[in-house]
């Protein structure tokens, strides 16, 4: 059997369905390009029929991505398949992924159809998708709770109708590794034509077994694994891509020489980009990419690692793109050195953005003794997030706040745009709220503050603070990120990123 495991990434579809992980079009395209750099074989760009925004995202990703296959999800319905096919027209390697539930539980209570009707709809939908797209994947939703004999018939029907990939989802994370491995083995032995298609796994993590079940499927003959960065997704999430990739690389002995095409040195960068875009922090204890993944506090462990890293590390930080050393820049560093380091960190900014980051870097260098890579990433992200025409963006010129425990806070904010400067003041329950109200008066556009968070980027008293805000108006929601050693300045900068996105839209 083929030793190559295809990696099907669904971060942009299943992953984005998790609360707090929604992305706008620009963010999805940026994430898709990084997934392409990571080396995923297939990326599921979205559910084209779900909304105009999803359709536009699938189409934009199809236009941007060249080396990975771009896939759109579709129910086993012609209108869904049509939407997917139209959105995928620009794709170099398009794939339509159509699905239908096959378990008696879903057939009776969700779909209200018989097994015969189910097989008829699978046949019709896959054949129709095959006429619209050269590559079709069929998923038997809730396969792990489907009667084994009927599941074989459903998969045979999909293969006969033209599916080149058949996916076996553990939709609700119910299965155990023994059960799921046996299920894949049974299909590999019994399904007519299975030797001509790729069998795929799609495991959810409700019982914490998504990665284990995926590996059980691979050992039984599956040659595609559907997964997401950091395992994000519905409910408890999906199988984590980085765990699958590093499991194959680290334990080739256990997985009989199987491998995948993931560029593992890009794993950390991809995970951190996802965290940066969504504003959701990676758990420190997250395998492979968490802050503690290569940290050792125990004296015994420290001694062992210093003597020989392999005593307590089964992989190196460099193998997943985590640098053990950081280039420390300071106030005497020049723009060339900064630009070079930004490129090393994965940021290829235009001259204007580099100049903006350099100016922010110099301001920060006057406040901090040392600036680390984590500081630079935060500074770069605060500018990457701004995609509009710089001249048309509101910029912070200055602010003054007055606040105390026995007085209402006041804020005076001065912004500039299109070469003109506007100033206004407001009162609020705190200095940040007062500043936000002053900005609302300046831009003359009402918005609602939906979320506000602040976190330290680095340690010590001069830590750079990262502020994340989410605002909304009648047309949608917008996120912004700002960084500063001053939490009020960071908050204003974050709000302005969100405000500029709102006004651009």
BELZISUL-V698028 format. One record per residue. N is the residue number from 1. RES is the residue in one small letter. SS is DSSP state (H for helix, E for strand, C for the rest). PSI is psi in radians with two decimals (none if undefined). OMEGA is omega in degrees with one decimal (none if undefined). Layout:
# BELZISUL-V698028
((N,RES,SS,PSI,OMEGA) (N,RES,SS,PSI,OMEGA))
This chain:
# BELZISUL-V698028
((1,x,C,2.68,179.7) (2,x,C,2.19,-179.7) (3,x,C,-0.08,-177.5) (4,x,E,2.22,175.7) (5,x,E,2.13,175.5) (6,x,E,2.39,176.2) (7,x,E,2.04,179.9) (8,x,E,1.89,-177.1) (9,x,E,2.22,179.0) (10,x,C,0.51,176.6) (11,x,C,-0.70,-174.9) (12,x,C,-0.12,177.8) (13,x,C,-1.30,-179.9) (14,x,C,-0.72,180.0) (15,x,H,-0.72,-177.2) (16,x,H,-0.32,178.7) (17,x,H,-0.25,178.5) (18,x,C,2.44,179.7) (19,x,C,2.31,177.8) (20,x,C,-0.09,-175.5) (21,x,C,0.22,-179.4) (22,x,C,2.59,-178.2) (23,x,C,2.63,173.8) (24,x,C,3.14,-172.9) (25,x,H,-0.83,-179.2) (26,x,H,-0.71,-179.7) (27,x,H,-0.68,178.3) (28,x,H,-0.75,179.7) (29,x,H,-0.74,178.9) (30,x,H,-0.74,178.6) (31,x,H,-0.68,-179.9) (32,x,H,-0.73,179.7) (33,x,H,-0.62,176.2) (34,x,H,-0.65,175.9) (35,x,H,-0.64,176.5) (36,x,H,-0.76,176.6) (37,x,H,-0.66,178.3) (38,x,H,-0.52,176.6) (39,x,C,0.41,178.1) (40,x,C,2.52,-179.5) (41,x,C,-0.71,-178.4) (42,x,E,2.42,171.2) (43,x,E,2.28,177.1) (44,x,E,1.90,-170.1) (45,x,E,-0.30,-179.8) (46,x,E,-2.94,-177.3) (47,x,C,1.51,-164.8) (48,x,C,-0.64,-175.8) (49,x,C,-0.21,-171.5) (50,x,C,-0.65,-177.8) (51,x,C,2.80,175.1) (52,x,H,-0.60,178.7) (53,x,H,-0.73,177.9) (54,x,H,-0.72,178.1) (55,x,H,-0.81,-179.4) (56,x,H,-0.64,179.6) (57,x,H,-0.80,178.8) (58,x,H,-0.77,-179.0) (59,x,H,-0.76,-179.2) (60,x,H,-0.70,178.1) (61,x,H,-0.69,177.8) (62,x,H,-0.60,178.4) (63,x,H,-0.60,-172.8) (64,x,H,-0.59,-172.2) (65,x,C,2.32,-177.3) (66,x,C,-0.65,-172.4) (67,x,C,-0.55,178.4) (68,x,C,2.64,171.0) (69,x,E,2.49,176.9) (70,x,E,2.27,-170.3) (71,x,E,2.55,173.4) (72,x,E,2.38,178.9) (73,x,E,2.57,179.4) (74,x,E,2.33,169.6) (75,x,E,2.90,-178.9) (76,x,C,1.03,-178.0) (77,x,C,2.51,-175.2) (78,x,H,-0.68,-177.7) (79,x,H,-0.62,176.3) (80,x,H,-0.78,-178.3) (81,x,H,-0.69,177.6) (82,x,H,-0.79,179.9) (83,x,H,-0.76,178.8) (84,x,H,-0.79,-178.7) (85,x,H,-0.72,-179.5) (86,x,H,-0.73,-179.8) (87,x,H,-0.50,-176.1) (88,x,C,0.05,-178.1) (89,x,C,-0.73,-178.1) (90,x,C,-0.12,-172.5) (91,x,C,2.42,175.0) (92,x,C,-0.62,-178.5) (93,x,C,1.43,-176.1) (94,x,E,2.64,173.4) (95,x,E,2.32,172.2) (96,x,E,2.27,-178.9) (97,x,E,1.77,-178.6) (98,x,E,2.59,-174.4) (99,x,E,2.72,174.4) (100,x,E,2.38,179.2) (101,x,E,2.55,-178.2) (102,x,C,-0.19,-179.5) (103,x,C,2.61,179.2) (104,x,H,-0.59,179.3) (105,x,H,-0.83,179.7) (106,x,H,-0.69,-179.5) (107,x,H,-0.71,-176.1) (108,x,H,-0.84,-169.8) (109,x,H,-0.43,-179.2) (110,x,H,-0.84,-174.1) (111,x,H,-0.38,-179.2) (112,x,C,0.90,178.1) (113,x,C,2.79,179.1) (114,x,C,2.97,176.3) (115,x,H,-0.66,178.9) (116,x,H,-0.77,177.8) (117,x,H,-0.65,179.2) (118,x,H,-0.85,179.9) (119,x,H,-0.68,179.4) (120,x,H,-0.72,-178.9) (121,x,H,-0.64,176.2) (122,x,H,-0.84,-178.2) (123,x,H,-0.80,-177.4) (124,x,H,-0.79,-175.4) (125,x,H,-0.79,-179.1) (126,x,H,-0.75,179.3) (127,x,H,-0.72,179.0) (128,x,H,-0.76,178.5) (129,x,H,-0.67,-179.5) (130,x,H,-0.52,176.4) (131,x,H,-0.42,-177.7) (132,x,H,-0.29,-173.8) (133,x,C,2.45,-177.9) (134,x,C,-0.36,-179.1) (135,x,C,2.20,-177.0) (136,x,E,2.33,173.3) (137,x,E,2.40,175.9) (138,x,E,2.33,176.3) (139,x,E,2.29,174.4) (140,x,E,1.59,-176.6) (141,x,E,2.44,-177.9) (142,x,C,0.63,-177.9) (143,x,H,-0.64,-175.0) (144,x,H,-0.25,176.2) (145,x,H,0.31,179.0) (146,x,C,2.49,174.4) (147,x,C,2.29,-172.6) (148,x,H,-0.77,-179.2) (149,x,H,-0.72,-179.7) (150,x,H,-0.62,177.9) (151,x,H,-0.71,176.6) (152,x,H,-0.76,179.2) (153,x,H,-0.72,-179.1) (154,x,H,-0.77,-179.8) (155,x,H,-0.71,176.6) (156,x,H,-0.71,179.6) (157,x,H,-0.76,-179.8) (158,x,H,-0.73,179.7) (159,x,H,-0.78,-179.5) (160,x,H,-0.51,-178.2) (161,x,H,-0.18,174.8) (162,x,C,0.11,177.6) (163,x,C,2.36,177.1) (164,x,C,-0.20,175.3) (165,x,E,2.30,176.3) (166,x,E,2.19,-173.6) (167,x,E,2.37,-177.4) (168,x,E,1.62,-175.9) (169,x,E,2.45,164.4) (170,x,E,1.34,-164.7) (171,x,C,-0.65,-177.1) (172,x,C,0.26,176.3) (173,x,C,0.64,-173.3) (174,x,C,-0.48,-170.8) (175,x,C,2.82,171.0) (176,x,C,2.83,-179.3) (177,x,H,-0.73,179.2) (178,x,H,-0.78,-179.2) (179,x,H,-0.78,-175.6) (180,x,H,-0.69,176.3) (181,x,H,-0.71,178.7) (182,x,H,-0.64,178.9) (183,x,H,-0.83,179.2) (184,x,H,-0.74,179.4) (185,x,H,-0.71,179.1) (186,x,H,-0.78,179.1) (187,x,H,-0.68,179.7) (188,x,H,-0.51,-178.2) (189,x,H,-0.49,-168.9) (190,x,H,-0.44,-172.1) (191,x,C,2.19,178.9) (192,x,C,2.23,178.0) (193,x,C,0.01,-176.6) (194,x,H,-0.42,-179.9) (195,x,H,-0.24,-178.1) (196,x,H,0.01,-178.3) (197,x,C,2.97,173.7) (198,x,E,2.24,175.3) (199,x,E,2.32,-173.6) (200,x,E,2.71,173.9) (201,x,E,2.58,175.2) (202,x,E,1.64,-170.9) (203,x,E,2.36,177.3) (204,x,E,2.83,-164.8) (205,x,C,0.45,-175.2) (206,x,C,-0.58,176.9) (207,x,C,0.25,179.4) (208,x,C,0.41,-173.4) (209,x,C,0.23,-174.0) (210,x,H,-0.82,-179.4) (211,x,H,-0.75,179.2) (212,x,H,-0.75,178.5) (213,x,H,-0.68,178.3) (214,x,H,-0.78,178.5) (215,x,H,-0.62,176.5) (216,x,H,-0.70,177.3) (217,x,H,-0.71,179.1) (218,x,H,-0.75,-179.7) (219,x,H,-0.42,180.0) (220,x,C,-0.10,175.6) (221,x,C,-0.14,177.0) (222,x,C,2.50,-178.6) (223,x,C,0.26,169.6) (224,x,E,2.40,176.4) (225,x,E,2.20,176.6) (226,x,E,2.26,-170.4) (227,x,E,3.08,179.0) (228,x,E,2.79,175.2) (229,x,H,2.27,-178.6) (230,x,H,0.23,176.3) (231,x,H,0.36,-178.0) (232,x,C,2.72,179.1) (233,x,C,-3.02,-179.2) (234,x,C,2.42,176.8) (235,x,C,-1.98,-178.3) (236,x,C,0.00,173.8) (237,x,C,-3.00,-176.2) (238,x,E,-3.12,170.2) (239,x,C,2.40,-177.4) (240,x,E,2.16,-178.4) (241,x,H,-0.78,-175.8) (242,x,H,-0.53,178.5) (243,x,H,-0.66,176.0) (244,x,H,-0.87,-176.0) (245,x,H,-0.79,-178.1) (246,x,H,-0.48,173.7) (247,x,H,-0.77,177.8) (248,x,H,-0.69,-177.4) (249,x,H,-0.73,-174.3) (250,x,H,-0.58,-175.9) (251,x,C,0.92,177.6) (252,x,C,-0.48,177.8) (253,x,C,-0.70,-177.7) (254,x,C,-0.48,-177.0) (255,x,C,0.49,167.4) (256,x,C,0.73,176.1) (257,x,C,0.17,178.7) (258,x,C,2.60,-179.2) (259,x,E,2.95,175.9) (260,x,E,3.00,-175.1) (261,x,C,0.28,-179.4) (262,x,C,2.31,173.4) (263,x,C,1.64,-169.6) (264,x,H,-0.42,179.4) (265,x,H,-0.21,178.4) (266,x,H,0.00,-174.1) (267,x,H,-0.89,-177.0) (268,x,H,-0.74,179.9) (269,x,H,-0.70,-179.7) (270,x,H,-0.77,179.6) (271,x,H,-0.72,-179.0) (272,x,H,-0.56,175.3) (273,x,H,-0.75,177.6) (274,x,H,-0.78,179.1) (275,x,H,-0.71,-179.3) (276,x,H,-0.78,-177.9) (277,x,H,-0.77,-174.1) (278,x,H,-0.35,-176.9) (279,x,C,0.15,179.1) (280,x,C,2.10,-177.2) (281,x,C,2.56,173.5) (282,x,C,2.30,178.2) (283,x,C,2.35,179.8) (284,x,C,-0.52,-177.6) (285,x,C,0.15,179.0) (286,x,C,2.23,178.7) (287,x,C,2.51,174.3) (288,x,C,-0.88,-170.4) (289,x,C,-0.05,178.3) (290,x,C,2.74,-178.5) (291,x,C,-0.47,-178.7) (292,x,C,0.03,-174.1) (293,x,C,-0.55,179.7) (294,x,C,0.46,179.8) (295,x,C,2.48,-179.3) (296,x,C,2.08,-179.8) (297,x,C,-0.60,-179.6) (298,x,C,2.36,178.9) (299,x,H,-0.69,179.5) (300,x,H,-0.78,-179.7) (301,x,H,-0.76,179.9) (302,x,H,-0.77,179.0) (303,x,H,-0.75,-179.3) (304,x,H,-0.78,-178.7) (305,x,H,-0.68,178.3) (306,x,H,-0.59,179.1) (307,x,H,-0.85,177.1) (308,x,C,2.06,-172.3) (309,x,H,-0.60,-175.1) (310,x,H,-0.23,179.6) (311,x,H,-0.62,-179.2) (312,x,C,0.08,177.5) (313,x,C,2.10,-179.1) (314,x,C,-0.09,174.8) (315,x,C,2.81,-179.5) (316,x,C,2.66,175.4) (317,x,H,-0.65,-178.9) (318,x,H,-0.51,-177.2) (319,x,H,-0.35,177.3) (320,x,H,0.17,175.9) (321,x,C,0.28,175.8) (322,x,C,2.17,-178.5) (323,x,C,2.32,177.8) (324,x,C,-0.51,179.5) (325,x,C,2.62,179.5) (326,x,C,2.46,174.8) (327,x,C,2.07,-178.4) (328,x,C,2.07,177.7) (329,x,E,2.69,-179.9) (330,x,C,-2.97,-172.6) (331,x,C,-0.27,179.4) (332,x,C,-0.05,-179.6) (333,x,C,2.58,-179.3) (334,x,C,3.02,-177.6) (335,x,H,-0.60,-179.6) (336,x,H,-0.77,179.2) (337,x,H,-0.70,178.8) (338,x,H,-0.80,-179.1) (339,x,H,-0.70,178.4) (340,x,H,-0.76,-179.8) (341,x,H,-0.64,178.0) (342,x,H,-0.69,178.4) (343,x,H,-0.68,176.4) (344,x,H,-0.56,-179.4) (345,x,C,0.01,175.4) (346,x,C,0.26,-178.5) (347,x,C,1.95,177.6) (348,x,C,1.44,-173.6) (349,x,C,2.66,174.9) (350,x,C,2.98,-172.8) (351,x,H,-0.68,-177.6) (352,x,H,-0.72,179.3) (353,x,H,-0.68,177.5) (354,x,H,-0.74,-180.0) (355,x,H,-0.68,178.9) (356,x,H,-0.77,178.9) (357,x,H,-0.68,-179.4) (358,x,H,-0.71,178.4) (359,x,H,-0.74,177.7) (360,x,H,-0.65,178.2) (361,x,H,-0.76,-179.8) (362,x,H,-0.72,178.0) (363,x,H,-0.72,179.7) (364,x,H,-0.66,-177.8) (365,x,H,-0.47,177.2) (366,x,C,-0.30,-176.8) (367,x,C,-0.39,-176.8) (368,x,C,2.55,177.9) (369,x,C,-0.71,-177.6) (370,x,C,2.45,177.2) (371,x,E,2.16,-176.1) (372,x,C,3.07,177.8) (373,x,H,-0.65,-179.9) (374,x,H,-0.65,174.7) (375,x,H,-0.77,-177.9) (376,x,H,-0.71,177.7) (377,x,H,-0.77,179.7) (378,x,H,-0.75,178.5) (379,x,H,-0.77,-179.4) (380,x,H,-0.76,-178.6) (381,x,H,-0.58,-179.8) (382,x,H,-0.41,176.4) (383,x,H,-0.64,177.7) (384,x,H,-0.63,-178.1) (385,x,C,-0.42,-179.4) (386,x,C,1.96,-172.7) (387,x,C,-0.12,-175.7) (388,x,C,-3.13,175.1) (389,x,C,2.13,-174.0) (390,x,H,-0.72,-177.7) (391,x,H,-0.43,-177.0) (392,x,H,0.04,-178.1) (393,x,C,2.54,170.9) (394,x,C,2.28,179.4) (395,x,E,2.58,176.9) (396,x,E,2.20,174.1) (397,x,E,-0.83,179.7) (398,x,E,2.86,173.8) (399,x,E,2.64,175.4) (400,x,E,2.28,178.8) (401,x,E,2.61,172.2) (402,x,E,2.26,-176.1) (403,x,E,2.66,177.1) (404,x,E,2.96,-175.3) (405,x,C,-0.09,177.7) (406,x,C,0.48,179.8) (407,x,E,2.74,173.3) (408,x,E,2.47,179.8) (409,x,E,2.47,173.6) (410,x,E,2.60,179.5) (411,x,E,2.35,172.4) (412,x,E,2.12,-174.8) (413,x,E,2.40,176.0) (414,x,E,2.14,179.0) (415,x,E,2.76,175.8) (416,x,E,2.63,178.7) (417,x,E,2.39,178.7) (418,x,C,0.60,177.4) (419,x,C,0.05,178.1) (420,x,E,2.67,-178.4) (421,x,E,2.35,-179.1) (422,x,E,2.40,-178.6) (423,x,E,2.48,174.9) (424,x,E,2.92,-178.5) (425,x,E,2.77,-180.0) (426,x,E,2.83,176.7) (427,x,E,2.51,178.7) (428,x,E,3.06,-179.0) (429,x,C,-0.21,177.4) (430,x,C,2.91,-175.8) (431,x,H,-0.64,-179.3) (432,x,H,-0.76,178.6) (433,x,H,-0.71,178.6) (434,x,H,-0.74,178.5) (435,x,H,-0.71,179.1) (436,x,H,-0.70,179.1) (437,x,H,-0.65,177.4) (438,x,H,-0.71,178.4) (439,x,H,-0.71,178.9) (440,x,H,-0.67,178.6) (441,x,H,-0.66,-179.4) (442,x,H,-0.80,-174.6) (443,x,H,-0.28,178.3) (444,x,C,0.78,178.4) (445,x,C,2.04,-176.1) (446,x,C,2.52,176.0) (447,x,C,2.86,178.4) (448,x,E,2.28,175.2) (449,x,E,1.95,-176.4) (450,x,E,-0.54,-177.3) (451,x,E,2.53,178.6) (452,x,E,2.19,179.2) (453,x,E,2.57,175.5) (454,x,E,2.38,-178.9) (455,x,E,2.63,176.6) (456,x,E,2.28,177.3) (457,x,C,-0.75,-179.5) (458,x,C,-3.07,-175.7) (459,x,C,3.13,174.2) (460,x,C,3.07,-172.2) (461,x,C,-0.48,-179.5) (462,x,C,0.48,-177.2) (463,x,C,2.52,173.7) (464,x,C,2.21,178.8) (465,x,E,2.41,178.6) (466,x,E,2.13,-178.7) (467,x,E,2.33,178.0) (468,x,E,2.19,177.9) (469,x,E,2.69,174.0) (470,x,E,2.16,179.2) (471,x,E,2.89,178.4) (472,x,E,2.70,169.7) (473,x,E,-2.88,-175.9) (474,x,C,-0.33,-174.7) (475,x,C,-0.20,179.7) (476,x,E,-2.99,-179.8) (477,x,E,2.64,-174.5) (478,x,E,2.38,179.4) (479,x,E,2.66,176.6) (480,x,E,2.69,-180.0) (481,x,E,2.37,177.0) (482,x,E,2.58,-179.4) (483,x,E,2.44,177.8) (484,x,E,2.80,170.7) (485,x,C,-0.15,177.2) (486,x,C,2.07,-174.1) (487,x,H,-0.53,178.9) (488,x,H,-0.79,176.6) (489,x,H,-0.79,178.3) (490,x,H,-0.67,179.8) (491,x,H,-0.74,178.6) (492,x,H,-0.76,179.6) (493,x,H,-0.72,178.4) (494,x,H,-0.77,179.8) (495,x,H,-0.70,-179.2) (496,x,H,-0.61,175.3) (497,x,H,-0.82,179.4) (498,x,H,-0.72,179.8) (499,x,H,-0.78,-179.8) (500,x,H,-0.64,175.6) (501,x,H,-0.74,-179.0) (502,x,H,-0.82,-177.2) (503,x,H,-0.56,176.4) (504,x,H,-0.68,179.6) (505,x,C,none,none))
